[in-house]
Each structure stands twice: as C-alpha cells, then as structure tokens.
Amino acid sequence: MPESTYDVIVIGARCAGSPTAMLLARQGHRVLVVDRATFPSDTISTHLVHPPAVAALRRWRLLDQVLATGCPPIDTYAFDFGPFTIAGAPGTDAEPVAYAPRRTVLDQILVDAARESGVEVREGFGVTDIVIEAGSVTGIQGRTKGGSTVTERGRVVIGADGLHSTLARAVTPEQYAEKPKLLAGYYAYWSDLPMDGRFEAYVRDERAFAAWPTNDDLTVVIGGWPFRDFEANRADFERHYLAMFEQAPPFAERLRKANRESRIVGTAVPNFLRKPYGPGWVLIGDSGYHKDFITAMGIHDAFRDAQSVADGLHEWLTGARPFDAAMADYQSARDQAVMPMYELTAELASLEPPPPELEKLLQAVHGNQAAMDDFARVNAAVMSPADFFADDNVARIFAAAS
Ligand SMILES: Cc1cc2nc3c(=O)[nH]c(=O)nc-3n(C[C@H](O)[C@H](O)[C@H](O)COP(=O)(O)OP(=O)(O)OC[C@H]3O[C@@H](n4cnc5c(N)ncnc54)[C@H](O)[C@@H]3O)c2cc1C
C-alpha cells in the first residue's frame, strides 16, 4: 500500500472535527482537516454551550477568544411548567456559566485554532469517496469547487462530518438504540428581547419552547411540536411558531415588543448511536451519536468525543496501545456517559406530559434551591440524570418538601 502522507485525516471542521485535529496536532501528529464549507459558516444549531463544554474551551485555551466576541454569560436555567418554575444555576463553582456563541463565531475560532496548531486545513473541499483497501479505510477522495479530484492518504480517517456522514455511508457501521424523529423544531433570532443572563424554557401542552442570549444583542428563540404534526403544520409553520408562545402570555408579550431579525429555520432529526470505529476509521460528534436537539447536547458531546478520541489515537500513534483497544474504550466511555441523557432527551422530545410520579417530583423540587440547582445541572450536562433520579436523591427531595 502507498505510504500515508498524514497520520490522521478528519472530514468536517466544526465542533467535533477541528478540536480533534487541533489536539492531535498539538501532540505533534500530521493532520489534515477538510470541510466542504468555507468559514465563517453558519449551520443549523441554536449553539447553547453547557458549562462542561465551556470548561473544554478553557482547557484548550480558546475560551478567551469566544468571550472576546461579546457573547453574554448565562448563569440561570429556568424551566416554566405553567403552574410553577424551576430555576437554578447550571454550573459549578469552577465553571458557573453557559454561553451561546453563534456558530459563525465558534466554528471559526475552532478552525483557526486547528490551523494555528499545525493542522493543514482545506476549506471548500468536498469528500466524494472514501478509499478502502483490503478492508481498511486508507484515505479520502474529493475536490475543491471546480478543481480536479485528489486522493489523500492517512493512517486513520475520522468522520466528523455530521448526520449525513460520507464516512459512515461508506463503512456502514452497526447502528443501535435507534429512535424515530420525535420533534419538529423551529428557531429564529430576535432583537430587543433581553434575557438578563437567563436560559428560559417553557413546557406546555404538546409544545415546548425556549430562549437564550447570543452575540450581537440577539436572542435565539426555538420551539416545537410533536413530529407527528410536522407535515400538517409545515405549510404554515410561521403561524404555528408564533402561536405557540401564546401558551405563556408574559413571554408572548415580551416577544411582541421584540423584533425578529432572521428567517425561521426548522428541522427534525433522527436518534441513534453507531459503532464509532473500525479498520482505519473513527466517527465522532453527530456522525457517531445523533440525538434530538431539545437538550442542546451536541456541542458538549462533540467536545467530549474530540478529547477522548485525540487522547486514544495519540496512544495508538505513539505505539502505546493497539488501535482497537483505544477506540473500544472511547466507545464504551461514550455510551456510558451519554445513555441516561439520551433516554431523557427522547422523553422530553416526545412532548408527552410528564408521568404523575415525575410531576410530583418536579413539584417537590420547586422552591428547594439545592434541588433546583441540581435540576438545572442535569439539563446542563453537569449532573447525570441517573444521579438526579436515583432513589436516595428522590427520597431526599420528597423529605425536604414534606
Ligand atoms: C435545530 C438544532 C438546534 C441545535 N441546538 C444545539 C444547541 O443549542 N447546543 C448544542 O450543543 N447543540 C445543538 N445542536 C446540535 C449541534 O448543532 C450538533 O450536535 C453539532 O453541530 C455537531 O457537530 P459535528 O462537528 O459533529 O457536526 P456538524 O456541525 O454537522 O459539522 C459537520 C461538518 O462536516 C462537513 N462535511 C459533511 N460532509 C462532508 C463531506 N463529504 N466533505 C467535506 N465536508 C463535509 C460539513 O460541511 C460540516 O461543516 C442543534 C441541532 C439542531 C438541528
């Protein structure tokens, strides 16, 4: 086989791809990243970055650049269930706040950081084929717009290429824990809708919506309905988008005083995990694990994958561990970390009313600041749903309420 030019080739340069490439290049490996997009580039995302992902940006020495864009901190997550609101602190003493930098801002910083670390970054380069030799992925084929087809070879090819991953299509990995599309979500950016550092979510009859602040004094407002109504509401989604806020009259009133500054964008997504590695290939971010956006976990999960896979591949590239052992650890750690949140995300995305026991628990949480902080932290990926809903924790919450 021809010799590899690169240790690692990464397809996709956003939240999963660029940090992975950056971390590997910082360890001295030869890395190529390609993306068909040219940056700055927007993508469908409401870009809430929970405190543990903020911690990753800090650890990677990129947080200051994000903050320099003027993106405001979010120190409170508030969940309005109608009769009561649970409002708590999403973070920890060390990492107390979330941010929601626009993807035009965040992804550019990540791409630049990869380049500055020594990664060769090719923007506007679309991968059309995966090179597979003797059962192993050995490279990519693709081209820049109007350019000729080129082949590049790497010891491993990473698919950080999102939901419609070209690499996943080529290697057809096992897919598991699949769930159908559950929620149709629509969002737009609004001015004159001050949030005072709050993420606000509203849970109503067959509707859920939320708002939080981003760059340029704008507020992102997202909401949705069950996927079964997707087709019926599709032709008239703007009316349905605006009508849902009337289920929370004070919020609807605030919105009437605000101005919509963008078109309304919408989508619905499937839910699945994939076996994320095989001979010569690895999947990270959305290409390996995809879930509904209602819990805003995508960037957090992409950053976790980036760190985990960069650490594992470094061990393999330096001869410390076999590829399969390092990547099996990545898969098992990923699945263990995400499964409770994956299930909770699917429950929330179904927009079914909470079962009676959960409703009682939420009522008991309301007003108990420590429990409300924990509830916020579950939604911020700081506390596992498994720990929050553990019998002893639930008993403690009920005891405090009685
Ligand atoms: C409506 C909505 C709202 C969301 N809100 C949030 C939120 O608030 N917070 C949050 O954390 N997450 C949110 N997410 C999820 C989040 O956006 C994703 O999880 C995240 O973008 C995944 O990052 P990624 O790098 O894995 O993939 P992507 O961001 O999808 O990037 C993949 C990249 O690969 C490139 N690519 C693909 N194929 C090729 C090819 N063949 N050749 C070259 N390049 C290719 C694409 O151009 C793209 O740049 C939301 C998602 C949706 C749909």
The ligand as a Tripos MOL2 file, in Angstrom:
@<TRIPOS>MOLECULE
LIG
   53    58     1     0     0
SMALL
NO_CHARGES

@<TRIPOS>ATOM
      1 C1        -32.1870   22.7900   15.3430 C.3       1 LIG1
      2 C2        -30.9370   22.3820   16.0610 C.ar      1 LIG1
      3 C3        -30.5670   23.0520   17.2080 C.ar      1 LIG1
      4 C4        -29.4060   22.6650   17.8950 C.ar      1 LIG1
      5 N1        -29.0590   23.3570   19.0130 N.ar      1 LIG1
      6 C5        -27.9700   22.9850   19.7200 C.ar      1 LIG1
      7 C6        -27.6010   23.6910   20.8960 C.ar      1 LIG1
      8 O1        -28.2490   24.6630   21.3050 O.2       1 LIG1
      9 N2        -26.4800   23.2720   21.5570 N.ar      1 LIG1
     10 C7        -25.7590   22.1850   21.1330 C.ar      1 LIG1
     11 O2        -24.7960   21.8120   21.8020 O.2       1 LIG1
     12 N3        -26.0880   21.5060   20.0250 N.ar      1 LIG1
     13 C8        -27.1630   21.8900   19.3050 C.ar      1 LIG1
     14 N4        -27.4920   21.2110   18.1650 N.ar      1 LIG1
     15 C9        -26.6480   20.0840   17.7460 C.3       1 LIG1
     16 C10       -25.3140   20.5760   17.2120 C.3       1 LIG1
     17 O3        -25.5080   21.5800   16.2580 O.3       1 LIG1
     18 C11       -24.5600   19.3910   16.6010 C.3       1 LIG1
     19 O4        -24.5640   18.3240   17.5100 O.3       1 LIG1
     20 C12       -23.1250   19.7510   16.2610 C.3       1 LIG1
     21 O5        -23.0990   20.7290   15.2520 O.3       1 LIG1
     22 C13       -22.3710   18.5200   15.8130 C.3       1 LIG1
     23 O6        -21.0710   18.8990   15.4160 O.3       1 LIG1
     24 P1        -20.2570   17.9950   14.3810 P.3       1 LIG1
     25 O7        -18.9510   18.6700   14.2550 O.co2     1 LIG1
     26 O8        -20.3400   16.5690   14.8030 O.co2     1 LIG1
     27 O9        -21.0690   18.0470   13.0180 O.3       1 LIG1
     28 P2        -21.5520   19.2690   12.1340 P.3       1 LIG1
     29 O10       -21.6900   20.5100   12.9340 O.co2     1 LIG1
     30 O11       -22.7530   18.7670   11.3970 O.co2     1 LIG1
     31 O12       -20.3540   19.5010   11.0970 O.3       1 LIG1
     32 C14       -20.0940   18.5980   10.0840 C.3       1 LIG1
     33 C15       -19.1890   19.2640    9.0560 C.3       1 LIG1
     34 O13       -18.8010   18.2730    8.1130 O.3       1 LIG1
     35 C16       -18.7950   18.8340    6.8310 C.3       1 LIG1
     36 N5        -18.9970   17.7590    5.8620 N.ar      1 LIG1
     37 C17       -20.0030   16.8470    5.8290 C.ar      1 LIG1
     38 N6        -19.8360   16.0180    4.7990 N.ar      1 LIG1
     39 C18       -18.7060   16.3990    4.1710 C.ar      1 LIG1
     40 C19       -18.0180   15.9310    3.0210 C.ar      1 LIG1
     41 N7        -18.4640   14.8620    2.3230 N.pl3     1 LIG1
     42 N8        -16.8970   16.5630    2.6190 N.ar      1 LIG1
     43 C20       -16.4410   17.6400    3.3310 C.ar      1 LIG1
     44 N9        -17.0400   18.1180    4.4180 N.ar      1 LIG1
     45 C21       -18.1660   17.5050    4.8340 C.ar      1 LIG1
     46 C22       -19.9530   19.8260    6.8310 C.3       1 LIG1
     47 O14       -19.7410   20.8240    5.8410 O.3       1 LIG1
     48 C23       -19.8810   20.3700    8.2560 C.3       1 LIG1
     49 O15       -19.1510   21.5580    8.3270 O.3       1 LIG1
     50 C24       -28.6340   21.5930   17.4340 C.ar      1 LIG1
     51 C25       -29.0060   20.9050   16.2850 C.ar      1 LIG1
     52 C26       -30.1400   21.2950   15.5930 C.ar      1 LIG1
     53 C27       -30.5220   20.5450   14.3530 C.3       1 LIG1
@<TRIPOS>BOND
     1     1     2 1
     2     2     3 ar
     3     2    52 ar
     4     3     4 ar
     5     4     5 ar
     6     4    50 ar
     7     5     6 ar
     8     6     7 ar
     9     6    13 1
    10     7     8 2
    11     7     9 ar
    12     9    10 ar
    13    10    11 2
    14    10    12 ar
    15    12    13 ar
    16    13    14 ar
    17    14    15 1
    18    14    50 ar
    19    15    16 1
    20    16    17 1
    21    16    18 1
    22    18    19 1
    23    18    20 1
    24    20    21 1
    25    20    22 1
    26    22    23 1
    27    23    24 1
    28    24    25 2
    29    24    26 1
    30    24    27 1
    31    27    28 1
    32    28    29 2
    33    28    30 1
    34    28    31 1
    35    31    32 1
    36    32    33 1
    37    33    34 1
    38    33    48 1
    39    34    35 1
    40    35    36 1
    41    35    46 1
    42    36    37 ar
    43    36    45 ar
    44    37    38 ar
    45    38    39 ar
    46    39    40 ar
    47    39    45 ar
    48    40    41 1
    49    40    42 ar
    50    42    43 ar
    51    43    44 ar
    52    44    45 ar
    53    46    47 1
    54    46    48 1
    55    48    49 1
    56    50    51 ar
    57    51    52 ar
    58    52    53 1
@<TRIPOS>SUBSTRUCTURE
     1 LIG1         1 GROUP 0 **** ****
